[in-house]
Amino acid sequence: MDILHMFLEVGFWMAVVRMATPLLFGTLGELICERAGVLNLGVEGIMAAGCMAGWTWVYMGGDLWGGVLFAAAVGGGIGLVHAIFTVHLGLSQHVTGLGITMLATALSSFVFRMVLPDVTTPPKIIPFAPLDIPILGDIPLLGPVLFNQSPLTLLAIFMVFFIGWFLKYTPAGLALCMTGENPMAVESQGLSVFAIRTCAVVAGSALMAIGGAFLTLSAFDAFYIGMVNGRGWICIALVVFSSWKPSKALVGVVLFAVFDALQMRVQQDISMVVPYQFYLMMPYVLSIAALILMSRRSAYPKALLVPFRKGER
């Protein structure tokens, strides 16, 4: 296989963008949580719940956008549970996040078995059709790659710029960021640290769930147990890689998706000399290496993982 030639193929880059979409939603959601000072290790489980919720809504006769909103609501509800334990009760963010992941993943499988107890092959739904945007879709290379995608992909790209603008230029965004840096300063301004952190975790979890819903409503047309396949854990690493900045998150997500798409293409080449397992592990090895390099110089939120107790100094 000519790898250089593959990098010039439109189909390859279209696959990269599709594979990057759920990671982008999950990474942005985790980034919002951590900028507010809360580590959310429940990404994997929340994405699984989003997969199940979105698919169930459409399977039961709802429309696709209703499935996206329902998935977001389910993710936000799980995020609220996480916020109650970590923000309001001050419990361990690590333990609570892992518990959320196990609970949400198990509930997703349980609900699927309850809805379809005797089904061996998951039933299919009609997913989002790729958009065909006039003029923009006709741009060579860039047109098919960016403007012939699912509406959720365009929403994910929009959210990168929107969240970047929100965190940097709006009073609410600046308050959220300060909550992750110096919550005492936020309290001194008469703002509620508990409310800001709770809203951040709920909103971030809703984005994670939309990333999961993309898998069932766009990438595939059915729900499979285990279909998130570790994407949530990669999102956590990508937040550190991005130095908690949405624009860098986009770069990190695309980089991971490139290597992931590459290993899938290489596995199909029967003439390859290097065992396919090498390419299979390559995206994860590179993620670990990037995490080590970037974490050494990352300016993480100073109040991350630090419970806030009103009145304490």
C-alpha positions in Angstrom: 0.0 0.0 0.0 1.3 3.4 -0.9 0.7 5.4 2.3 1.6 8.7 0.7 -1.0 8.1 -2.1 -3.5 7.3 0.6 -3.0 10.6 2.3 -4.1 12.3 -1.0 -7.4 10.4 -1.2 -10.6 12.3 -0.4 -12.1 9.1 1.0 -9.4 8.8 3.6 -9.9 12.3 4.9 -13.6 12.0 4.9 -13.1 8.9 7.1 -10.8 10.9 9.4 -13.4 13.6 9.9 -16.1 11.0 10.7 -13.9 9.2 13.2 -12.9 12.5 14.8 -16.5 13.7 15.4 -17.4 11.6 18.5 -13.9 12.3 20.0 -14.4 16.0 19.4 -17.7 16.1 21.3 -16.3 14.0 24.2 -13.1 16.1 24.4 -14.9 19.4 24.4 -17.3 18.1 27.1 -14.4 17.0 29.3 -12.6 20.2 28.7 -15.5 22.2 30.0 -15.7 20.1 33.1 -12.0 20.4 33.8 -11.8 24.2 33.1 -14.4 24.5 35.9 -12.2 22.4 38.2 -14.0 19.0 38.0 -12.4 15.9 36.5 -15.1 13.7 34.9 -13.9 10.2 34.4 -17.3 9.1 33.4 -16.8 10.0 29.7 -16.8 6.4 28.5 -20.1 5.6 30.3 -21.8 8.8 29.4 -21.0 8.3 25.7 -22.4 4.8 26.0 -25.6 6.2 27.5 -25.7 8.7 24.7 -25.4 5.9 22.1 -28.3 4.0 23.7 -30.5 7.0 24.4 -30.3 8.4 20.9 -30.8 5.0 19.2 -33.7 4.1 21.5 -35.5 7.4 20.8 -35.3 6.9 17.0 -36.1 3.2 17.2 -39.3 4.0 19.2 -40.4 6.3 16.4 -38.9 9.6 17.3 -37.0 11.9 14.9 -33.2 12.0 14.6 -32.8 15.5 16.2 -35.1 14.5 19.0 -32.8 11.5 19.5 -29.8 13.9 19.8 -31.7 16.1 22.3 -32.8 13.1 24.3 -29.2 11.8 24.4 -28.0 15.2 25.6 -30.7 15.2 28.3 -29.6 11.8 29.5 -26.0 12.8 29.5 -26.8 16.0 31.4 -28.8 14.0 34.0 -25.8 11.7 34.5 -23.6 14.7 34.8 -25.9 16.1 37.4 -25.4 13.0 39.5 -21.6 13.3 39.1 -21.8 17.0 40.1 -23.9 16.2 43.2 -21.3 13.8 44.5 -18.2 15.7 43.5 -19.2 19.4 43.7 -21.8 19.5 46.4 -20.6 16.6 48.6 -16.9 17.0 47.8 -16.3 13.3 47.2 -13.4 11.9 45.2 -13.7 12.9 41.6 -11.7 9.8 40.5 -13.8 7.3 42.3 -17.1 9.0 41.4 -16.1 9.2 37.7 -15.2 5.6 37.6 -18.5 4.7 39.3 -20.4 6.8 36.7 -18.7 5.0 33.9 -19.5 1.5 35.3 -23.1 2.6 36.1 -23.9 4.2 32.8 -22.3 1.5 30.7 -24.2 -1.2 32.7 -27.5 0.6 32.5 -27.1 1.1 28.7 -26.6 -2.7 28.3 -29.5 -3.4 30.7 -31.9 -1.1 28.9 -31.0 -2.6 25.5 -31.7 -6.1 26.8 -35.0 -4.9 28.4 -36.2 -3.2 25.2 -35.1 -6.1 23.0 -34.8 -9.2 25.1 -34.8 -11.8 22.4 -32.9 -10.0 19.6 -29.5 -11.4 18.5 -29.0 -8.9 15.6 -29.5 -5.3 16.6 -32.2 -3.7 14.5 -31.3 -0.9 12.2 -32.6 2.7 12.0 -32.3 5.3 9.3 -29.3 7.5 10.4 -28.5 11.1 9.4 -27.8 11.4 5.8 -24.6 13.4 4.7 -25.3 17.0 3.9 -24.7 18.2 0.3 -24.1 21.9 0.7 -24.2 23.7 -2.6 -21.0 25.7 -3.6 -19.1 24.7 -0.5 -19.4 21.1 -1.3 -17.9 21.7 -4.7 -14.6 23.0 -3.3 -11.8 20.6 -4.4 -10.8 18.2 -1.5 -12.0 20.5 1.3 -15.6 20.5 0.0 -16.3 16.7 0.2 -14.2 16.3 3.4 -16.0 19.0 5.4 -19.3 19.8 3.7 -20.4 16.3 2.7 -20.7 15.0 6.3 -23.3 14.4 8.9 -25.0 17.5 10.4 -23.5 16.4 13.8 -20.0 16.7 12.3 -20.7 20.3 11.4 -22.1 20.9 14.8 -19.0 19.5 16.4 -16.8 21.8 14.4 -19.0 24.7 15.2 -18.8 23.9 18.9 -15.0 24.2 18.8 -15.2 27.8 17.8 -18.2 28.6 20.0 -16.7 27.1 23.1 -13.4 28.9 22.4 -15.2 32.2 22.1 -17.4 31.5 25.1 -14.5 30.7 27.4 -12.4 33.7 26.3 -14.8 36.5 25.6 -18.0 36.1 27.7 -18.4 36.9 31.4 -19.9 33.5 32.0 -17.0 31.8 30.3 -14.5 33.8 32.2 -16.2 33.0 35.5 -16.2 29.3 34.6 -12.4 29.4 33.9 -11.8 31.3 37.1 -13.7 28.7 39.0 -11.1 26.2 37.9 -8.3 28.5 38.8 -9.3 30.3 41.9 -12.8 29.5 43.2 -12.2 31.8 46.3 -11.9 34.8 43.9 -15.2 33.7 42.2 -16.9 33.5 45.6 -15.6 36.9 46.6 -17.5 38.4 43.5 -20.8 37.0 44.8 -21.0 34.2 42.3 -21.8 30.6 43.3 -18.9 28.2 42.7 -21.3 25.3 43.2 -23.7 26.5 40.6 -21.0 27.2 38.0 -19.3 23.9 38.5 -22.6 22.1 38.4 -23.7 23.8 35.1 -20.3 23.0 33.6 -20.4 19.3 34.4 -24.0 19.0 33.2 -23.3 20.9 29.9 -20.0 19.0 29.4 -21.7 15.6 30.0 -24.5 16.6 27.5 -21.8 17.1 24.9 -20.2 13.8 25.7 -23.6 12.1 25.2 -24.1 13.7 21.9 -20.7 12.3 20.9 -22.1 8.9 21.8 -25.3 9.5 19.9 -23.2 10.3 16.8 -22.1 6.7 16.7 -25.6 5.3 16.5 -27.3 8.1 14.6 -24.6 8.9 12.0 -21.6 6.6 12.0 -23.7 3.4 12.4 -27.3 2.6 12.2 -27.7 0.3 15.2 -26.7 0.0 18.8 -24.0 -2.5 19.8 -22.9 -3.2 23.4 -19.3 -1.9 23.7 -19.5 0.3 20.6 -17.8 3.3 22.4 -14.7 1.1 22.5 -12.4 3.2 24.7 -13.1 6.6 23.0 -14.0 8.2 26.3 -10.6 7.4 27.8 -8.9 8.9 24.8 -10.9 12.1 25.2 -9.5 12.5 28.7 -5.9 12.2 27.3 -6.7 14.6 24.5 -7.8 17.3 26.9 -4.3 17.3 28.5 -2.8 17.2 25.0 -4.8 20.3 24.1 -3.6 22.2 27.2 -7.3 22.8 28.0 -7.8 24.9 24.8 -10.6 24.0 22.3 -8.5 24.9 19.2 -5.7 22.6 20.3 -8.3 19.9 21.1 -9.4 20.0 17.4 -5.7 19.4 16.4 -5.3 16.6 18.8 -8.5 14.9 17.8 -7.7 15.1 14.1 -4.2 13.7 14.7 -5.5 10.7 16.6 -8.2 10.1 14.0 -5.6 10.2 11.2 -3.6 7.4 12.9 -6.7 5.5 13.7 -7.9 5.7 10.1 -4.5 4.7 8.9 -4.3 1.6 11.0 -7.7 0.5 9.7 -6.6 1.0 6.1 -3.3 -0.8 6.6 -5.0 -3.8 8.2 -6.8 -4.4 4.9 -3.5 -4.7 3.0 -2.6 -8.3 2.8 0.8 -7.6 1.4 2.0 -5.6 4.4 5.2 -6.9 6.2 4.7 -5.3 9.6 2.1 -7.2 11.7 -1.3 -5.3 11.8 -1.2 -5.3 15.6 1.5 -2.7 15.4 -0.7 -0.3 13.5 -3.6 -1.2 15.8 -1.7 0.0 18.9 -0.1 3.0 17.1 -2.8 5.6 17.8 -2.8 4.7 21.5 1.0 4.7 21.8 1.2 8.1 20.1 -1.6 9.4 22.5 0.5 8.3 25.5 3.6 9.8 24.1 1.9 13.1 23.3 0.3 13.1 26.8 3.7 12.7 28.4 5.3 15.5 26.2 2.4 17.9 26.6 1.7 17.3 30.3 5.2 18.4 31.2 4.5 22.0 30.0 0.7 22.2 30.3 -0.7 24.9 32.6 -3.6 22.9 34.1 -6.4 24.5 36.0 -5.0 25.1 39.5 -8.2 24.1 41.3 -8.7 20.9 39.3 -9.6 18.0 41.6 -9.8 20.4 44.6 -13.2 20.3 46.3 -14.6 23.7 47.2 -16.0 24.3 50.6 -17.7 27.6 51.1 -16.1 29.9 53.6 -12.8 27.9 53.9 -9.5 29.6 53.0 
